Amino acid sequence: MKIAFFSTQPYDRIFFDKYNKDYGFEIDYFETHLGPHIAGIVKDAGAVCAFVNDKLSAPVLETLAANGVKWVALRCAGFNNVDREAAERLGIRVCRVPAYSPEAVAEHALAMILTINRKTHKAYNRVREQNFSLNGLLGYNLSGKTVGVIGTGKIGRSFIKIVQGLGCNVLAFDLYPDEGLKDVSYVSLDELLKHADIISLHCPLTEENHYLINRETIDMMKTGVTIVNTSRGGLINTADIIEALKNKKVGSLCIDVYEQEEKLFFRDLSASIIEDDNIQRLMSFPNVLITAHQAFFTEEALSEIAQTTLDSISRLSEGTMPDKSPVMLV
């Protein structure tokens, strides 16, 4: 069977080619993202493999279905880019990778917090220029600070374990609390926003929580709060966070995702003029740290993504994938 593979990067080929030896699929790799402009190119493929910034809207799915696609495999955990109702109507089954490596994302969130706090990125550049001054590099102890975790799924739980090991107090908010978490206080979202020194987002993006971080919720927070987003860009209203950085309500911002990232991330734009004024403004702040959707990027995570994706497509094609499997969406 043929799989049409979109948003391909060199590392995708390495890991998928490695594990595809056990399955023998024919894979057509496309560097472009999947959207209305390219959906018609898919021919003779039973499955499509898509990533976070591919657009699986109703028109795209209709084109894929008309060309014989039966399965869509998301090689990511999030699925806000899929029109699930359209997929169900068209008889296209959709699967994902719900838990490729929670530790990878949680550890990256911590790395961003430590970097923006202790300013190690600035210290590194200073020392390379033979500047050994400590002025401007003052940080604070994480031990004893209150960390608010929004979303306590597998990634959120892994992050909680890490920050508890550093001596942080944890406040958590989730629509479905995990009673198995120890030494964690579940509170209302308002209480979390009011009391947390650091807020880390680990929830999926839904219609209900789009722009969860906005002018109103920021006003509830402590002055000088650190906000970390390694989940989905649409959780933060960019215009509102820029204003909060300008008036110093938000002390630091760490983002590995951005609401308009499909035009930027996973590309080398070093010789280009970026027309997105918001990302340019964010990059100008000394207290903002941006990475380009890198949190998932470990050997363990890429291995798990490739194996889970290929196994799901294999089982779907054989009719052995149960409807209630955690990887299934439709």
C-alpha positions, 0 to 999 in steps of 0.5 A, a space after each residue: 500500500 502507498 502512503 502519501 507523506 506530507 510536511 516531510 523533513 530529513 529526519 522524518 525520512 530517516 526514522 520512517 524508512 528505518 521502521 518501514 522495513 518491517 512493514 514494506 509500505 510504499 511511501 511518497 514523501 512531500 516537503 510541502 504541507 497538506 492543504 487545498 493547494 496540493 491535496 489533488 496530487 495524492 493518487 493511488 494512496 490508501 493513506 495520508 500521513 500528516 503533521 501539526 500544520 497540515 490542514 485536513 479541512 472538509 474540502 481537503 478530505 473530500 479531495 482525498 476521499 475522491 482519490 481513494 484515501 481511506 485512512 489519515 494518520 497524524 504523526 502527532 498528538 494534537 488533532 485540532 487541524 482535522 475536520 472530524 465530522 467531515 472525516 466521519 461523513 466521508 468514511 475516512 478513519 483518522 488515527 494519531 500518536 497520543 503519547 509518543 514521549 511525554 518526557 520529551 515535551 516536559 523536559 523541553 518546557 523545563 529547559 525553557 524555564 531554566 534558560 529564561 530564568 538563569 539567562 544561560 543563552 545570554 551568558 553563553 554568547 557573552 563568554 564567547 565574546 570574552 565578556 565575563 560580567 554577571 550584570 543583567 543575568 540575575 535569576 531566581 530559585 525555582 525551589 519554593 515557587 508555585 507552578 500552575 499546570 494547565 492540563 494534566 494528561 501524560 505530558 502534564 503529569 511528566 512535567 509535574 513530576 519534574 518540577 516537584 523534584 525541584 521543590 516547586 509547589 504545584 497547582 493544577 487545572 484539568 477538566 478531568 482531574 487525575 486523582 492518582 497525582 500526589 502532592 498536587 492541588 487541583 484548583 479552579 482556573 481562576 485560582 491557578 491564574 491568581 497564585 502561580 508564579 509560573 504557568 505551563 500549558 499542557 492541554 490540547 487546543 479546542 474550540 472552548 479553550 482557544 485564546 485561553 491566555 488573553 487580556 482577561 485571564 492575564 489580568 488575573 495573574 501575578 505581576 511578573 508571571 512566567 508563561 510557558 506554552 509547549 502545547 498549541 499556539 492558539 492557546 495564547 492570544 498573541 496581541 494580548 501577550 505582546 501588550 502584557 509584555 510591554 506593560 510588564 504584567 508578564 515577566 517572561 514568555 517561553 513558547 515552542 508553538 505559535 498561532 501562525 507557525 505554519 508560515 514559519 516553523 520547520 523552514 530556514 528563513 534566514 535569508 528571507 524577510 518575515 512579514 509577520 509583525 507579531 513574531 518579529 515583535 516577540 523576538 525583539 523582547 529580551 524576556 521572550 524565548 522562542 523555539 520552533 516546535 522543538 519540544 518533541 524532537 528527541 530520538 526516543 520520540 521520533 522512534 515512537 512516532 514512526 513505529 506507532 504511525 506505521 503500526 496504526 496504518 497496518 492495523 487499519 488496512 488489515 481491519 484489526 484496529 479496534 474502534 476504541 483504541 486510544 490512537 483512533 479519532 474517527 
